[in-house]
């Protein structure tokens, strides 16, 4: 897959051990790989009676990621072992631009571990 260089590559540097490798897939389009920082956000479910974690990725703007894209997350060798909980295949739910539009955050749903 093609790799998209971005100005924030140093912030999302795999050498720091806190990023994962993402490969975006979409029908009739080339796969695109990029680095991202995974995380979780709380989401209200059951009318506020319970909270469930929602997985997210933050990445430098550059790769074209849209709702309903497929996303495969792999842990980079030498990264924090705790990142292994994010390895798997996901569907992108929504994408928003943050930090003056230089960074994007996507909510993702696990489809296969």
N, C-alpha and C positions, 0 to 999 in steps of 0.2 A: 504493500500500500504506500501511497505517496505521503510524505511528511510535510506538514505546513509549518514553516518557521514563523515566529512571531516576536515582537519586541520584548515580551515578558518571559521569554524562554529561561532567563536566569532565575526568575521566581519559581518556575515550574521545572526546575532542574532535577533530573533523576538522581544526580549525585548526592542530593541531600537526604535521600532515603524515604521521603514522604510522599512521593508521587507514584502513580500507576500509569501503565501504558493503555490507552484506549484506542480501539479501532471502530470507527463509525461505518456502518453498512447501510446501503439504501438501494432498492431495486433500480437498475439501469444507470447506476453511478459507480465510479471507482471508490473503493474503500479508502478511507483517510485515517492515518494514525496520528495521535497527539498525546501529550502528557497532561495529566490532570491530578488534582488533589481531591481524594474522595472524602466524603463526610456524611453526616446524618443530621436531619432536622426533624423536629417534632411536628406531627400533624394531628389536628383534632379529628377524632373518629367517634362514631356513636353519639353524635350531638354533644360533644364535649365531655362525655362520661369516661372516656379513656383516651390515652395518647399512644400513638404508634410511631416508631422511627421511620423516617422517609429518607432514602439514600439520595445523595447528591454528588455531583462532581463540579469542581471549579476549574476553569482553564482560561488561558489567554485567548482572546478573540482571534480568529483566523480560520479554524476548521468550520465548515458549514454543518452545523448540527441543528436538527429540527425535531419537533414532536413526531413520534412514531418511527424515528430512525432506530435501527438496531445498534447496539453498543456492546462490544466485548471488552472486558477489563481483565488485564493480566498484571500480575505482580512482577516488578523488575527485580532480577537477581541482585541481592545485596540490600534490598529495601527493608524497612521495618517489617518483621514477621507478622505483626498485627494487621497489616494491610491485606492479608490473605482472605479475610472475611468478605472483601469486596470483589474477589475474583469470580467471574461468571459472565453470563449473557443477560443483557438488560434491554428494555424498551424505553426510549426517551419519552417522558411525559410532557415536560414543558421546559423552555429555555428562556432565561432573562439575562439582560446585560446589566452589569454592575460596575462600580468604580469608574465612572466617566466613560463607560462603554469599552474599556480596554480589557475587561474580564467578563466571562459569562459563567452563569451557574445553571446547571440542568438538574431537574429532578428525574430520577430513573426508577424503573420497576424491574425487579429480578424476574427473568423468564426461565433461566436454567443455571444451576450452580456450575 
